[in-house]
Structures are given as structure tokens and as C-alpha cells.
């Protein structure tokens, strides 16, 4: 189980990877209803709710989960564990 700091760092990397893919980023923004400025502010502050929601978003679509896990050099299971840690 990752520590909270490890989980937050992994989730932040996953958020960055999510936002670098235009299709995935658009879907994430559409589903969350967040404005870009709010998203940026919450990401910079390390908002655990946002970070956990990012990982839950990826979990809901396995191809995205696998692609982002690969992009950040982690396993899909590590992203799932990070979400659980952030929600604890």
C-alpha cells in the first residue's frame, strides 16, 4: 500500500498524463465539470479529492487506466491502490 505522499505523487502524475491526451482530457473535464483554472488550482494544492477522482476516472475505463499507468511507469494496480489510499 503506498503512503499518502506516494499516492498523491502518483495521482498527480496520472492527472498530468490524463491531461496530455486531448480526448481523455476533454472527457475528464466534461465529466467533472471543472473549469481549467479550478482544475489547475486544485492540482497545485494537492487536493486529495481531485487526485482520487482522477484515479477513479481512469479506473472506470480500463484502456485509459492501462495507458496512463504505462505513461507514469506504474502498474494499473498501483493506481488503484493509490486511489484507495487517497480516499482513506
TORFIFI-217404 format. One record per residue (C-alpha): residue number from 1; residue in three letters; z negated, x, y. Coordinates in Angstrom, 2 decimals. Example, Ala and Ser with C-alpha at 12.3 -4.5 7.8 and 13.67 -1.06 7.14 Angstrom:
<rs>
r i = 1; aa = ALA; up = -7.80; east = 12.30; north = -4.50
r i = 2; aa = SER; up = -7.14; east = 13.67; north = -1.06
</rs>
This chain:
<rs>
r i = 1; aa = UNK; up = 0.00; east = 0.00; north = 0.00
r i = 2; aa = UNK; up = 0.96; east = 1.52; north = 3.36
r i = 3; aa = UNK; up = -1.60; east = 1.87; north = 6.10
r i = 4; aa = UNK; up = -1.25; east = -0.36; north = 9.15
r i = 5; aa = UNK; up = 0.16; east = 2.53; north = 11.19
r i = 6; aa = UNK; up = 2.65; east = 3.40; north = 8.44
r i = 7; aa = UNK; up = 3.59; east = -0.27; north = 8.09
r i = 8; aa = UNK; up = 4.11; east = -0.64; north = 11.83
r i = 9; aa = UNK; up = 6.22; east = 2.52; north = 12.00
r i = 10; aa = UNK; up = 8.34; east = 1.37; north = 9.06
r i = 11; aa = UNK; up = 8.75; east = -2.10; north = 10.56
r i = 12; aa = UNK; up = 9.72; east = -0.64; north = 13.92
r i = 13; aa = UNK; up = 12.37; east = 1.50; north = 12.21
r i = 14; aa = UNK; up = 13.57; east = -1.62; north = 10.37
r i = 15; aa = UNK; up = 13.76; east = -3.53; north = 13.66
r i = 16; aa = UNK; up = 15.86; east = -0.75; north = 15.19
r i = 17; aa = UNK; up = 18.16; east = -0.75; north = 12.16
r i = 18; aa = UNK; up = 18.40; east = -4.53; north = 12.32
r i = 19; aa = UNK; up = 19.45; east = -4.42; north = 15.95
r i = 20; aa = UNK; up = 22.12; east = -1.77; north = 15.38
r i = 21; aa = UNK; up = 24.16; east = -4.16; north = 13.25
r i = 22; aa = UNK; up = 25.76; east = -6.72; north = 15.57
r i = 23; aa = UNK; up = 25.92; east = -9.56; north = 13.02
r i = 24; aa = UNK; up = 22.36; east = -9.02; north = 11.85
r i = 25; aa = UNK; up = 21.06; east = -8.60; north = 15.41
r i = 26; aa = UNK; up = 22.68; east = -11.83; north = 16.58
r i = 27; aa = UNK; up = 21.26; east = -13.75; north = 13.62
r i = 28; aa = UNK; up = 17.79; east = -12.29; north = 14.23
r i = 29; aa = UNK; up = 17.85; east = -13.15; north = 17.94
r i = 30; aa = UNK; up = 19.23; east = -16.62; north = 17.25
r i = 31; aa = UNK; up = 16.59; east = -17.36; north = 14.61
r i = 32; aa = UNK; up = 13.65; east = -16.01; north = 16.59
r i = 33; aa = UNK; up = 14.73; east = -17.46; north = 19.93
r i = 34; aa = UNK; up = 13.58; east = -14.28; north = 21.62
r i = 35; aa = UNK; up = 15.25; east = -13.02; north = 24.74
r i = 36; aa = UNK; up = 16.28; east = -9.37; north = 24.68
r i = 37; aa = UNK; up = 13.70; east = -8.37; north = 27.33
r i = 38; aa = UNK; up = 10.87; east = -10.09; north = 25.44
r i = 39; aa = UNK; up = 12.01; east = -8.50; north = 22.19
r i = 40; aa = UNK; up = 12.03; east = -5.06; north = 23.81
r i = 41; aa = UNK; up = 8.59; east = -5.58; north = 25.39
r i = 42; aa = UNK; up = 7.02; east = -6.77; north = 22.16
r i = 43; aa = UNK; up = 8.61; east = -3.97; north = 20.13
r i = 44; aa = UNK; up = 7.41; east = -1.29; north = 22.55
r i = 45; aa = UNK; up = 3.88; east = -2.71; north = 22.43
r i = 46; aa = UNK; up = 3.91; east = -2.64; north = 18.62
r i = 47; aa = UNK; up = 3.39; east = -6.41; north = 18.34
r i = 48; aa = UNK; up = 2.37; east = -6.86; north = 14.68
r i = 49; aa = UNK; up = 3.60; east = -10.45; north = 14.62
r i = 50; aa = UNK; up = 7.08; east = -9.40; north = 15.71
r i = 51; aa = UNK; up = 7.13; east = -6.49; north = 13.27
r i = 52; aa = UNK; up = 6.02; east = -8.68; north = 10.35
r i = 53; aa = UNK; up = 8.56; east = -11.34; north = 11.36
r i = 54; aa = UNK; up = 11.30; east = -8.71; north = 11.36
r i = 55; aa = UNK; up = 10.49; east = -7.75; north = 7.80
r i = 56; aa = UNK; up = 10.21; east = -11.40; north = 6.73
r i = 57; aa = UNK; up = 13.64; east = -12.00; north = 8.30
r i = 58; aa = UNK; up = 15.06; east = -9.17; north = 6.19
r i = 59; aa = UNK; up = 13.32; east = -10.44; north = 3.05
r i = 60; aa = UNK; up = 15.00; east = -13.82; north = 3.50
r i = 61; aa = UNK; up = 18.43; east = -12.24; north = 2.95
r i = 62; aa = UNK; up = 18.41; east = -9.62; north = 0.20
r i = 63; aa = UNK; up = 21.64; east = -7.84; north = 1.28
r i = 64; aa = UNK; up = 20.08; east = -7.22; north = 4.71
r i = 65; aa = UNK; up = 16.80; east = -6.10; north = 3.15
r i = 66; aa = UNK; up = 18.60; east = -3.59; north = 0.94
r i = 67; aa = UNK; up = 20.88; east = -2.35; north = 3.73
r i = 68; aa = UNK; up = 18.05; east = -1.83; north = 6.20
r i = 69; aa = UNK; up = 15.82; east = -0.22; north = 3.57
r i = 70; aa = UNK; up = 18.61; east = 2.25; north = 2.86
r i = 71; aa = UNK; up = 19.16; east = 2.85; north = 6.58
r i = 72; aa = UNK; up = 15.49; east = 3.72; north = 7.15
r i = 73; aa = UNK; up = 15.11; east = 5.73; north = 3.95
r i = 74; aa = UNK; up = 12.69; east = 3.36; north = 2.25
r i = 75; aa = UNK; up = 12.77; east = 1.07; north = -0.72
r i = 76; aa = UNK; up = 13.04; east = -2.69; north = -0.28
r i = 77; aa = UNK; up = 9.61; east = -2.92; north = -1.94
r i = 78; aa = UNK; up = 8.17; east = -0.66; north = 0.77
r i = 79; aa = UNK; up = 9.45; east = -3.04; north = 3.45
r i = 80; aa = UNK; up = 7.91; east = -5.99; north = 1.62
r i = 81; aa = UNK; up = 4.59; east = -4.13; north = 1.30
r i = 82; aa = UNK; up = 4.70; east = -3.24; north = 4.99
r i = 83; aa = UNK; up = 5.12; east = -6.91; north = 5.89
r i = 84; aa = UNK; up = 2.12; east = -7.83; north = 3.74
r i = 85; aa = UNK; up = 0.03; east = -5.12; north = 5.44
r i = 86; aa = UNK; up = 1.04; east = -6.28; north = 8.91
r i = 87; aa = UNK; up = 0.17; east = -9.88; north = 8.07
r i = 88; aa = UNK; up = -3.25; east = -8.95; north = 6.65
</rs>
